[in-house]
Amino acid sequence: MLVRSHRIVNVGGGDFAFTDLTRTALGGVQNRQFRLFTPVKRDRMRLPTSLPEFAALRHVANLSDSPVTVAAELGGHWSEHNLAAITHVAACNFRCAYCYVDFPHLAGRDSFVTTAERVVEEFVELRHAATDAGRRLSLLRLSGGEPLLAPGLVLGVHREMRRRGLLDVAVLKVESNLSALPYAWQEGRLSLDADERAALRRIKVHGTLHSPPGDAAWPMIRRGLEVAIELGFDVFPAVGANDWTVAHLESLFEELAAIDPALPRRLAVRPFHLDYPVLADRRGLPDPGGESPSLMWEQILLRELGARYLDVPRHLVHISSPKLP
């Protein structure tokens, strides 16, 4: 599935395949390229729970810290950055039960082809429209599907944002399962100059670790996490599931700490609230219940590091410098 998905997304000649969002049931659709999304919503219990004002809900709410990391990069209060433009690449090498995208849209169905330059051009158009409506749009999210099937797309979007002077007013975030990056980077034969390598620190990679250590997919995910850090991306790992056990999380702590000592404190542990319509139609998904997985993770952190879960905002926990030459 990895090779097939890679071929779907990487059309060639600087073109990439995206899902036509007007053909989906996703919310906030503006056009075929983008939909708008509000990351922090109190009524949906999506909150920046690493901040003192929300600390009491740390083990209840779903962490939503994108506006916080954007504010740290651009300045201002997080509430000024609480709007994202999301575009979805047209394929994924996984079929995770918790994915909120219909599976046909993870296999190239209802797709169209465009370039990184055109993606940024449409983002700029949305920014202007948001400004006219009295809103600030400062977050461009590459989602999917699996964006790191096409690291050339990620680099191309970032280069175009840089060329247009957008990096002082907007942040690029990539939502990924991380597993495809080693293969896709090698297949793309990508190279970076010193300035571009330094610039990767400004690309936020939010990587959901969909399988625990010991699962068949874990070695791919772990290697992808290693490569993302070695390249210099600003990596924010997360567990998003309701079925991880204490044993899973203890193994995960060992794996993350071996990659980089800071990673365990960067991990978000989120229960999935299964309220997306597409998830309601899927079977075998456990409802959140019992002890919060973040409480289990906090006990591990206290035992191993003497730290509480999210007692420091994740972007203030520094991971190592890139290791590649």
C-alpha positions, -999 to +999 in steps of 0.1 A: +000+000+000+029+024+007+042+022-029+008+026-044-001+055-022+032+072-030+025+069-067-010+084-063+002+115-045+034+121-064+021+127-099+054+139-113+067+171-128+061+191-097+024+181-096+007+164-066-027+148-061-052+162-035-087+152-025-114+174-040-129+186-007-162+196-024-167+159-029-163+150+007-185+153+038-159+172+057-169+205+074-158+240+066-151+234+029-143+266+010-133+252-023-118+219-036-084+228-022-091+240+013-115+239+043-114+261+073-111+247+108-112+262+143-086+242+164-097+253+199-134+249+206-146+249+242-179+233+234-160+204+217-135+202+246-105+208+223-083+230+245-047+241+249-045+221+282-008+228+287-017+264+296-024+271+333-059+284+325-069+250+312-047+228+335-077+214+355-090+198+323-057+182+313-069+146+316-104+153+303-102+175+272-085+167+239-052+187+236-054+213+208-022+233+209-017+244+174-027+281+182-002+281+210+027+269+189+018+294+162+016+323+187+051+312+200+064+315+164+046+347+153+037+365+185+004+375+200-021+355+221-030+320+210-066+331+205-055+353+176-043+322+157-073+300+162-081+294+126-065+269+102-068+263+064-065+226+058-058+208+025-058+170+021-034+150-001-053+122-019-038+090-005-026+073+027-006+041+033-027+034+064-064+027+070-067+036+107-100+029+123-100+063+139-095+083+108-122+109+103-118+108+065-138+083+044-115+055+032-122+061-005-106+095-001-074+078+012-071+059-021-070+087-047-108+088-053-122+122-062-088+137-065-073+166-086-038+176-094-021+209-086+013+223-075+028+235-043+028+271-057-009+269-064-016+256-029+001+286-014-016+310-039-050+297-028-040+300+009-031+336+003-065+342-013-082+326+018-061+348+041-073+379+023-109+368+025-105+360+062-090+395+068-119+411+050-142+391+074-123+404+104-105+371+111-068+362+111-057+331+092-021+322+102-020+284+100-017+263+068-022+226+076-012+198+052-033+168+060-046+138+042-042+112+035-006+112+044+014+144+034+048+129+041+042+105+012+053+137-007+081+155+013+087+173-020+053+189-016+060+199+020+093+215+010+077+231-020+050+247+000+074+259+026+098+274-001+069+292-017+057+306+017+093+318+023+095+333-012+063+352-007+074+365+027+047+345+045+067+330+072+064+361+093+026+359+093+019+321+089+030+287+100+031+254+081+019+224+100+020+188+086-002+161+101+014+127+096+015+091+106+053+094+100+056+059+086+060+069+049+088+095+054+119+073+051+107+057+018+094+089+003+125+109+012+147+083-005+125+080-036+123+117-040+161+120-040+157+153-021+186+175-011+187+206+010+211+235+013+222+248+047+195+275+047+168+251+038+179+226+065+178+253+091+144+264+079+129+229+086+128+238+122+099+261+114+078+232+099+056+217+126+051+180+121+023+166+143+028+129+141+001+105+154+016+072+164-013+049+153+003+016+164+020+008+197+055-008+200+052-045+191+026-039+164+037-049+128+036-012+117+056+001+146+091-003+131+080+019+101+065+045+124+096+046+147+120+050+118+098+078+104+100+095+137+137+092+138+141+105+103+118+135+109+140+145+139+172+138+121+161+161+092+153+188+117+115+191+116+098+204+147+082+171+157+052+168+181+043+131+186+008+120+197-011+089+207-047+091+195-066+060+205-087+045+233-072+010+234-035+016+245-027-002+277-002+007+304+022-019+289+019-002+255+026+032+270+056+019+291+071+004+259+065+037+241+083+057+268+114+035+263+112+039+225+108+076+226+134+083+252+159+062+231+153+084+201+155+117+220+153+122+258+128+151+253+103+132+232+083+116+262+075+151+274+064+162+239+039+134+236+002+142+235-020+114+248-055+120+237-087+100+240-107+098+209-143+110+212-160+092+185-184+119+173-174+122+137-202+108+115-178+086+095-166+070+127-201+063+139-204+039+110-173+019+119-174-011+142-150-023+168-140+012+181-139+013+219-156+043+235-135+064+258-140+051+293-122+041+324-089+057+334-078+084+310-047+073+290-031+106+298-033+097+335-015+064+328+011+084+309+015+109+337+023+081+361+051+069+338+065+104+335+064+109+373+082+076+378+108+081+351+113+119+349+096+134+379+074+154+356+037+157+352+019+154+319+019+187+299+033+207+329+053+225+302+038+234+268+052+210+243+069+236+221+090+246+251+104+211+255+135+212+232+145+182+211+179+176+197+195+194+168+195+175+135+221+148+132+224+145+095+253+162+077 
